[in-house]
Amino acid sequence: MEVHMQTSQESIARNWILEDLSQHLTTDELDEVILFARHAGYLDADAQLTDAGARYFNLMTKYRKDVETV
């Protein structure tokens, strides 16, 4: 159960990062967004979430929640 939960959370984080980058890069080309995320260190060569990607997701989603409550 814990492995499934971790995989699910990683999937949510990866999808959020790709959507966020897509909006900032103003492109719908998934290959371009994945390549950018890999170069930024958010995803590894297999497009799996890295520690840097997890930190980026946690930082950005926490910040957005704080902004929404202001």
Distance bins in CASP14 RR format, pairs under 12 A and 6 or more apart:
PFRMAT RR
TARGET T0000
AUTHOR 0000-0000-0000
RMODE 2
METHOD distances of the structure
MODEL  1
1 7 0 0 0 0 0 1 0 0 0 0 0
1 8 0 0 0 0 0 1 0 0 0 0 0
2 8 0 0 0 0 0 1 0 0 0 0 0
2 9 0 0 0 0 0 1 0 0 0 0 0
3 9 0 0 0 0 0 1 0 0 0 0 0
3 10 0 0 0 0 0 1 0 0 0 0 0
4 10 0 0 0 0 0 1 0 0 0 0 0
4 11 0 0 0 0 0 1 0 0 0 0 0
5 11 0 0 0 0 0 1 0 0 0 0 0
5 12 0 0 0 0 0 1 0 0 0 0 0
6 12 0 0 0 0 0 1 0 0 0 0 0
6 13 0 0 0 0 0 1 0 0 0 0 0
6 48 0 0 0 0 0 1 0 0 0 0 0
6 49 0 0 0 0 0 1 0 0 0 0 0
6 54 0 0 0 0 0 1 0 0 0 0 0
7 13 0 0 0 0 0 1 0 0 0 0 0
7 14 0 0 0 0 0 1 0 0 0 0 0
7 48 0 0 0 0 0 1 0 0 0 0 0
7 49 0 0 0 0 1 0 0 0 0 0 0
8 14 0 0 0 0 0 1 0 0 0 0 0
8 15 0 0 0 0 0 1 0 0 0 0 0
8 49 0 0 0 0 0 1 0 0 0 0 0
9 15 0 0 0 0 0 1 0 0 0 0 0
9 16 0 0 0 0 0 1 0 0 0 0 0
9 49 0 0 0 0 1 0 0 0 0 0 0
9 54 0 0 0 0 1 0 0 0 0 0 0
9 57 0 0 0 0 1 0 0 0 0 0 0
9 58 0 0 0 0 0 1 0 0 0 0 0
9 61 0 0 0 0 0 1 0 0 0 0 0
10 16 0 0 0 0 0 1 0 0 0 0 0
10 17 0 0 0 0 0 1 0 0 0 0 0
10 42 0 0 0 0 0 1 0 0 0 0 0
10 43 0 0 0 0 0 1 0 0 0 0 0
10 44 0 0 0 0 0 1 0 0 0 0 0
10 47 0 0 0 0 0 1 0 0 0 0 0
10 48 1 0 0 1 0 0 0 0 0 0 0
10 49 1 0 1 0 0 0 0 0 0 0 0
10 50 0 0 0 0 0 1 0 0 0 0 0
10 51 0 0 0 0 0 1 0 0 0 0 0
10 53 0 0 0 0 1 0 0 0 0 0 0
10 54 1 0 0 1 0 0 0 0 0 0 0
10 57 0 0 0 0 1 0 0 0 0 0 0
10 58 0 0 0 0 0 1 0 0 0 0 0
11 17 0 0 0 0 0 1 0 0 0 0 0
11 18 0 0 0 0 0 1 0 0 0 0 0
11 47 0 0 0 0 0 1 0 0 0 0 0
11 48 0 0 0 0 1 0 0 0 0 0 0
11 49 0 0 0 0 1 0 0 0 0 0 0
11 57 0 0 0 0 0 1 0 0 0 0 0
12 18 0 0 0 0 0 1 0 0 0 0 0
12 19 0 0 0 0 0 1 0 0 0 0 0
12 49 0 0 0 0 1 0 0 0 0 0 0
12 54 0 0 0 0 0 1 0 0 0 0 0
12 57 0 0 0 0 1 0 0 0 0 0 0
12 58 0 0 0 0 0 1 0 0 0 0 0
12 61 0 0 0 0 1 0 0 0 0 0 0
13 19 0 0 0 0 0 1 0 0 0 0 0
13 20 0 0 0 0 0 1 0 0 0 0 0
13 37 0 0 0 0 0 1 0 0 0 0 0
13 42 0 0 0 0 1 0 0 0 0 0 0
13 43 0 0 0 0 0 1 0 0 0 0 0
13 48 0 0 0 0 0 1 0 0 0 0 0
13 49 1 0 1 0 0 0 0 0 0 0 0
13 50 0 0 0 0 0 1 0 0 0 0 0
13 51 0 0 0 0 0 1 0 0 0 0 0
13 52 0 0 0 0 0 1 0 0 0 0 0
13 53 1 0 0 1 0 0 0 0 0 0 0
13 54 1 0 0 1 0 0 0 0 0 0 0
13 55 0 0 0 0 0 1 0 0 0 0 0
13 56 0 0 0 0 1 0 0 0 0 0 0
13 57 1 0 1 0 0 0 0 0 0 0 0
13 58 0 0 0 0 1 0 0 0 0 0 0
13 59 0 0 0 0 0 1 0 0 0 0 0
13 60 0 0 0 0 1 0 0 0 0 0 0
13 61 0 0 0 0 1 0 0 0 0 0 0
14 20 0 0 0 0 0 1 0 0 0 0 0
14 21 0 0 0 0 0 1 0 0 0 0 0
14 30 0 0 0 0 0 1 0 0 0 0 0
14 33 0 0 0 0 0 1 0 0 0 0 0
14 34 0 0 0 0 1 0 0 0 0 0 0
14 37 0 0 0 0 1 0 0 0 0 0 0
14 38 0 0 0 0 0 1 0 0 0 0 0
14 42 0 0 0 0 1 0 0 0 0 0 0
14 43 1 0 0 1 0 0 0 0 0 0 0
14 44 0 0 0 0 0 1 0 0 0 0 0
14 46 0 0 0 0 0 1 0 0 0 0 0
14 47 1 0 0 1 0 0 0 0 0 0 0
14 48 1 0 0 1 0 0 0 0 0 0 0
14 49 1 0 1 0 0 0 0 0 0 0 0
14 50 0 0 0 0 1 0 0 0 0 0 0
14 53 0 0 0 0 1 0 0 0 0 0 0
14 54 0 0 0 0 1 0 0 0 0 0 0
14 56 0 0 0 0 0 1 0 0 0 0 0
14 57 0 0 0 0 1 0 0 0 0 0 0
15 21 0 0 0 0 0 1 0 0 0 0 0
15 22 0 0 0 0 0 1 0 0 0 0 0
15 30 0 0 0 0 0 1 0 0 0 0 0
15 33 0 0 0 0 0 1 0 0 0 0 0
15 34 0 0 0 0 0 1 0 0 0 0 0
15 37 0 0 0 0 0 1 0 0 0 0 0
15 42 0 0 0 0 0 1 0 0 0 0 0
15 43 0 0 0 0 0 1 0 0 0 0 0
15 47 0 0 0 0 0 1 0 0 0 0 0
15 49 0 0 0 0 1 0 0 0 0 0 0
15 57 0 0 0 0 1 0 0 0 0 0 0
16 22 0 0 0 0 0 1 0 0 0 0 0
16 23 0 0 0 0 0 1 0 0 0 0 0
16 37 0 0 0 0 0 1 0 0 0 0 0
16 42 0 0 0 0 0 1 0 0 0 0 0
16 49 0 0 0 0 0 1 0 0 0 0 0
16 53 0 0 0 0 0 1 0 0 0 0 0
16 54 0 0 0 0 0 1 0 0 0 0 0
16 56 0 0 0 0 1 0 0 0 0 0 0
16 57 1 0 1 0 0 0 0 0 0 0 0
16 58 0 0 0 0 0 1 0 0 0 0 0
16 59 0 0 0 0 0 1 0 0 0 0 0
16 60 0 0 0 0 1 0 0 0 0 0 0
16 61 1 0 0 1 0 0 0 0 0 0 0
16 64 0 0 0 0 0 1 0 0 0 0 0
17 23 0 0 0 0 0 1 0 0 0 0 0
17 24 0 0 0 0 0 1 0 0 0 0 0
17 25 0 0 0 0 0 1 0 0 0 0 0
17 33 0 0 0 0 1 0 0 0 0 0 0
17 34 0 0 0 0 1 0 0 0 0 0 0
17 36 0 0 0 0 0 1 0 0 0 0 0
17 37 1 0 0 1 0 0 0 0 0 0 0
17 38 0 0 0 0 0 1 0 0 0 0 0
17 40 0 0 0 0 1 0 0 0 0 0 0
17 41 0 0 0 0 0 1 0 0 0 0 0
17 42 1 0 1 0 0 0 0 0 0 0 0
17 43 1 0 0 1 0 0 0 0 0 0 0
17 47 0 0 0 0 0 1 0 0 0 0 0
17 48 0 0 0 0 0 1 0 0 0 0 0
17 49 1 0 0 1 0 0 0 0 0 0 0
17 50 0 0 0 0 0 1 0 0 0 0 0
17 52 0 0 0 0 0 1 0 0 0 0 0
17 53 1 0 0 1 0 0 0 0 0 0 0
17 54 0 0 0 0 1 0 0 0 0 0 0
17 55 0 0 0 0 0 1 0 0 0 0 0
17 56 1 0 0 1 0 0 0 0 0 0 0
17 57 1 0 1 0 0 0 0 0 0 0 0
17 58 0 0 0 0 0 1 0 0 0 0 0
17 59 0 0 0 0 0 1 0 0 0 0 0
17 60 0 0 0 0 1 0 0 0 0 0 0
17 61 0 0 0 0 0 1 0 0 0 0 0
18 24 0 0 0 0 0 1 0 0 0 0 0
18 25 0 0 0 0 0 1 0 0 0 0 0
18 27 0 0 0 0 0 1 0 0 0 0 0
18 28 0 0 0 0 0 1 0 0 0 0 0
18 29 0 0 0 0 0 1 0 0 0 0 0
18 30 1 0 0 1 0 0 0 0 0 0 0
18 31 0 0 0 0 0 1 0 0 0 0 0
18 32 0 0 0 0 0 1 0 0 0 0 0
18 33 1 0 1 0 0 0 0 0 0 0 0
18 34 1 0 0 1 0 0 0 0 0 0 0
18 35 0 0 0 0 0 1 0 0 0 0 0
18 36 0 0 0 0 1 0 0 0 0 0 0
18 37 1 0 0 1 0 0 0 0 0 0 0
18 38 0 0 0 0 0 1 0 0 0 0 0
18 40 0 0 0 0 0 1 0 0 0 0 0
18 42 0 0 0 0 1 0 0 0 0 0 0
18 43 0 0 0 0 1 0 0 0 0 0 0
18 47 0 0 0 0 1 0 0 0 0 0 0
18 49 0 0 0 0 0 1 0 0 0 0 0
18 53 0 0 0 0 0 1 0 0 0 0 0
18 56 0 0 0 0 0 1 0 0 0 0 0
18 57 0 0 0 0 0 1 0 0 0 0 0
19 25 0 0 0 0 0 1 0 0 0 0 0
19 27 0 0 0 0 0 1 0 0 0 0 0
19 28 0 0 0 0 0 1 0 0 0 0 0
19 30 0 0 0 0 0 1 0 0 0 0 0
19 33 0 0 0 0 1 0 0 0 0 0 0
19 37 0 0 0 0 0 1 0 0 0 0 0
19 57 0 0 0 0 0 1 0 0 0 0 0
19 60 0 0 0 0 0 1 0 0 0 0 0
19 61 0 0 0 0 0 1 0 0 0 0 0
20 33 0 0 0 0 1 0 0 0 0 0 0
20 36 0 0 0 0 0 1 0 0 0 0 0
20 37 0 0 0 0 1 0 0 0 0 0 0
20 40 0 0 0 0 0 1 0 0 0 0 0
20 42 0 0 0 0 1 0 0 0 0 0 0
20 53 0 0 0 0 0 1 0 0 0 0 0
20 56 0 0 0 0 1 0 0 0 0 0 0
20 57 0 0 0 0 1 0 0 0 0 0 0
20 59 0 0 0 0 0 1 0 0 0 0 0
20 60 1 0 0 1 0 0 0 0 0 0 0
20 61 0 0 0 0 1 0 0 0 0 0 0
20 63 0 0 0 0 0 1 0 0 0 0 0
20 64 0 0 0 0 1 0 0 0 0 0 0
21 27 0 0 0 0 1 0 0 0 0 0 0
21 28 0 0 0 0 0 1 0 0 0 0 0
21 29 0 0 0 0 0 1 0 0 0 0 0
21 30 0 0 0 0 0 1 0 0 0 0 0
21 32 0 0 0 0 1 0 0 0 0 0 0
21 33 1 0 1 0 0 0 0 0 0 0 0
21 34 0 0 0 0 1 0 0 0 0 0 0
21 35 0 0 0 0 0 1 0 0 0 0 0
21 36 1 0 1 0 0 0 0 0 0 0 0
21 37 1 0 1 0 0 0 0 0 0 0 0
21 38 0 0 0 0 0 1 0 0 0 0 0
21 39 0 0 0 0 0 1 0 0 0 0 0
21 40 1 0 0 1 0 0 0 0 0 0 0
21 41 0 0 0 0 0 1 0 0 0 0 0
21 42 1 0 0 1 0 0 0 0 0 0 0
21 43 0 0 0 0 1 0 0 0 0 0 0
21 53 0 0 0 0 0 1 0 0 0 0 0
21 56 0 0 0 0 1 0 0 0 0 0 0
21 57 0 0 0 0 0 1 0 0 0 0 0
21 60 0 0 0 0 0 1 0 0 0 0 0
22 28 1 0 0 1 0 0 0 0 0 0 0
22 29 0 0 0 0 1 0 0 0 0 0 0
22 30 1 0 0 1 0 0 0 0 0 0 0
22 31 0 0 0 0 0 1 0 0 0 0 0
22 32 0 0 0 0 1 0 0 0 0 0 0
22 33 1 0 1 0 0 0 0 0 0 0 0
22 34 0 0 0 0 1 0 0 0 0 0 0
22 36 0 0 0 0 1 0 0 0 0 0 0
22 37 0 0 0 0 1 0 0 0 0 0 0
23 33 0 0 0 0 1 0 0 0 0 0 0
23 60 0 0 0 0 0 1 0 0 0 0 0
24 32 0 0 0 0 0 1 0 0 0 0 0
24 33 0 0 0 0 1 0 0 0 0 0 0
24 36 0 0 0 0 1 0 0 0 0 0 0
24 37 0 0 0 0 0 1 0 0 0 0 0
24 40 0 0 0 0 0 1 0 0 0 0 0
24 60 0 0 0 0 0 1 0 0 0 0 0
25 31 0 0 0 0 0 1 0 0 0 0 0
25 32 1 0 0 1 0 0 0 0 0 0 0
25 33 1 0 0 1 0 0 0 0 0 0 0
25 34 0 0 0 0 0 1 0 0 0 0 0
25 35 0 0 0 0 0 1 0 0 0 0 0
25 36 1 0 0 1 0 0 0 0 0 0 0
25 37 0 0 0 0 1 0 0 0 0 0 0
25 39 0 0 0 0 0 1 0 0 0 0 0
25 40 0 0 0 0 0 1 0 0 0 0 0
26 32 0 0 0 0 0 1 0 0 0 0 0
26 33 0 0 0 0 0 1 0 0 0 0 0
26 36 0 0 0 0 0 1 0 0 0 0 0
27 33 1 0 0 1 0 0 0 0 0 0 0
27 34 0 0 0 0 0 1 0 0 0 0 0
27 35 0 0 0 0 0 1 0 0 0 0 0
27 36 0 0 0 0 1 0 0 0 0 0 0
29 35 0 0 0 0 1 0 0 0 0 0 0
29 36 0 0 0 0 0 1 0 0 0 0 0
30 36 0 0 0 0 0 1 0 0 0 0 0
30 37 0 0 0 0 0 1 0 0 0 0 0
30 43 0 0 0 0 0 1 0 0 0 0 0
30 47 0 0 0 0 1 0 0 0 0 0 0
31 37 0 0 0 0 0 1 0 0 0 0 0
31 38 0 0 0 0 0 1 0 0 0 0 0
31 47 0 0 0 0 0 1 0 0 0 0 0
32 38 0 0 0 0 0 1 0 0 0 0 0
32 39 0 0 0 0 0 1 0 0 0 0 0
33 39 0 0 0 0 0 1 0 0 0 0 0
33 40 0 0 0 0 0 1 0 0 0 0 0
33 42 0 0 0 0 0 1 0 0 0 0 0
33 43 0 0 0 0 1 0 0 0 0 0 0
33 47 0 0 0 0 0 1 0 0 0 0 0
34 40 0 0 0 0 0 1 0 0 0 0 0
34 41 0 0 0 0 0 1 0 0 0 0 0
34 42 0 0 0 0 1 0 0 0 0 0 0
34 43 1 0 0 1 0 0 0 0 0 0 0
34 44 0 0 0 0 0 1 0 0 0 0 0
34 45 0 0 0 0 0 1 0 0 0 0 0
34 46 0 0 0 0 0 1 0 0 0 0 0
34 47 1 0 1 0 0 0 0 0 0 0 0
34 48 0 0 0 0 0 1 0 0 0 0 0
35 41 0 0 0 0 0 1 0 0 0 0 0
35 42 0 0 0 0 0 1 0 0 0 0 0
35 43 0 0 0 0 1 0 0 0 0 0 0
35 45 0 0 0 0 0 1 0 0 0 0 0
35 47 0 0 0 0 1 0 0 0 0 0 0
36 42 0 0 0 0 1 0 0 0 0 0 0
36 43 0 0 0 0 1 0 0 0 0 0 0
36 47 0 0 0 0 0 1 0 0 0 0 0
37 43 1 0 1 0 0 0 0 0 0 0 0
37 44 0 0 0 0 1 0 0 0 0 0 0
37 45 0 0 0 0 0 1 0 0 0 0 0
37 47 1 0 0 1 0 0 0 0 0 0 0
37 48 0 0 0 0 0 1 0 0 0 0 0
37 49 0 0 0 0 1 0 0 0 0 0 0
37 50 0 0 0 0 1 0 0 0 0 0 0
37 52 0 0 0 0 1 0 0 0 0 0 0
37 53 0 0 0 0 1 0 0 0 0 0 0
37 56 0 0 0 0 1 0 0 0 0 0 0
37 57 0 0 0 0 0 1 0 0 0 0 0
38 44 1 0 0 1 0 0 0 0 0 0 0
38 45 1 0 0 1 0 0 0 0 0 0 0
38 46 0 0 0 0 1 0 0 0 0 0 0
38 47 1 0 0 1 0 0 0 0 0 0 0
38 48 0 0 0 0 0 1 0 0 0 0 0
38 49 0 0 0 0 0 1 0 0 0 0 0
38 50 0 0 0 0 1 0 0 0 0 0 0
38 52 0 0 0 0 0 1 0 0 0 0 0
38 53 0 0 0 0 0 1 0 0 0 0 0
39 45 0 0 0 0 0 1 0 0 0 0 0
39 50 0 0 0 0 0 1 0 0 0 0 0
39 52 0 0 0 0 0 1 0 0 0 0 0
40 50 0 0 0 0 1 0 0 0 0 0 0
40 52 1 0 0 1 0 0 0 0 0 0 0
40 53 0 0 0 0 1 0 0 0 0 0 0
40 55 0 0 0 0 0 1 0 0 0 0 0
40 56 0 0 0 0 1 0 0 0 0 0 0
41 47 0 0 0 0 0 1 0 0 0 0 0
41 48 0 0 0 0 0 1 0 0 0 0 0
41 49 0 0 0 0 1 0 0 0 0 0 0
41 50 1 0 1 0 0 0 0 0 0 0 0
41 51 0 0 0 0 1 0 0 0 0 0 0
41 52 1 0 1 0 0 0 0 0 0 0 0
41 53 1 0 0 1 0 0 0 0 0 0 0
41 54 0 0 0 0 0 1 0 0 0 0 0
41 55 0 0 0 0 0 1 0 0 0 0 0
41 56 0 0 0 0 1 0 0 0 0 0 0
42 48 0 0 0 0 0 1 0 0 0 0 0
42 49 1 0 0 1 0 0 0 0 0 0 0
42 50 1 0 0 1 0 0 0 0 0 0 0
42 51 0 0 0 0 1 0 0 0 0 0 0
42 52 1 0 1 0 0 0 0 0 0 0 0
42 53 1 1 0 0 0 0 0 0 0 0 0
42 54 0 0 0 0 1 0 0 0 0 0 0
42 55 0 0 0 0 1 0 0 0 0 0 0
42 56 1 0 1 0 0 0 0 0 0 0 0
42 57 0 0 0 0 1 0 0 0 0 0 0
42 58 0 0 0 0 0 1 0 0 0 0 0
42 59 0 0 0 0 0 1 0 0 0 0 0
42 60 0 0 0 0 0 1 0 0 0 0 0
43 49 1 0 0 1 0 0 0 0 0 0 0
43 50 1 0 0 1 0 0 0 0 0 0 0
43 51 0 0 0 0 0 1 0 0 0 0 0
43 52 0 0 0 0 1 0 0 0 0 0 0
43 53 1 0 0 1 0 0 0 0 0 0 0
43 54 0 0 0 0 0 1 0 0 0 0 0
43 56 0 0 0 0 0 1 0 0 0 0 0
43 57 0 0 0 0 0 1 0 0 0 0 0
44 50 1 0 1 0 0 0 0 0 0 0 0
44 51 0 0 0 0 1 0 0 0 0 0 0
44 52 0 0 0 0 1 0 0 0 0 0 0
44 53 0 0 0 0 1 0 0 0 0 0 0
44 54 0 0 0 0 0 1 0 0 0 0 0
47 53 0 0 0 0 0 1 0 0 0 0 0
48 54 0 0 0 0 0 1 0 0 0 0 0
49 55 0 0 0 0 0 1 0 0 0 0 0
49 56 0 0 0 0 1 0 0 0 0 0 0
49 57 1 0 0 1 0 0 0 0 0 0 0
49 58 0 0 0 0 0 1 0 0 0 0 0
50 56 0 0 0 0 1 0 0 0 0 0 0
50 57 0 0 0 0 0 1 0 0 0 0 0
51 57 0 0 0 0 0 1 0 0 0 0 0
51 58 0 0 0 0 0 1 0 0 0 0 0
52 58 0 0 0 0 0 1 0 0 0 0 0
52 59 0 0 0 0 0 1 0 0 0 0 0
53 59 0 0 0 0 1 0 0 0 0 0 0
53 60 0 0 0 0 1 0 0 0 0 0 0
53 61 0 0 0 0 0 1 0 0 0 0 0
54 60 0 0 0 0 0 1 0 0 0 0 0
54 61 0 0 0 0 0 1 0 0 0 0 0
55 61 0 0 0 0 0 1 0 0 0 0 0
55 62 0 0 0 0 0 1 0 0 0 0 0
56 62 0 0 0 0 0 1 0 0 0 0 0
56 63 0 0 0 0 0 1 0 0 0 0 0
57 63 0 0 0 0 0 1 0 0 0 0 0
57 64 0 0 0 0 0 1 0 0 0 0 0
58 64 0 0 0 0 0 1 0 0 0 0 0
58 65 0 0 0 0 0 1 0 0 0 0 0
59 65 0 0 0 0 0 1 0 0 0 0 0
59 66 0 0 0 0 0 1 0 0 0 0 0
60 66 0 0 0 0 0 1 0 0 0 0 0
60 67 0 0 0 0 0 1 0 0 0 0 0
61 67 0 0 0 0 0 1 0 0 0 0 0
61 68 0 0 0 0 0 1 0 0 0 0 0
62 68 0 0 0 0 0 1 0 0 0 0 0
62 69 0 0 0 0 0 1 0 0 0 0 0
63 69 0 0 0 0 0 1 0 0 0 0 0
63 70 0 0 0 0 0 1 0 0 0 0 0
64 70 0 0 0 0 0 1 0 0 0 0 0
END
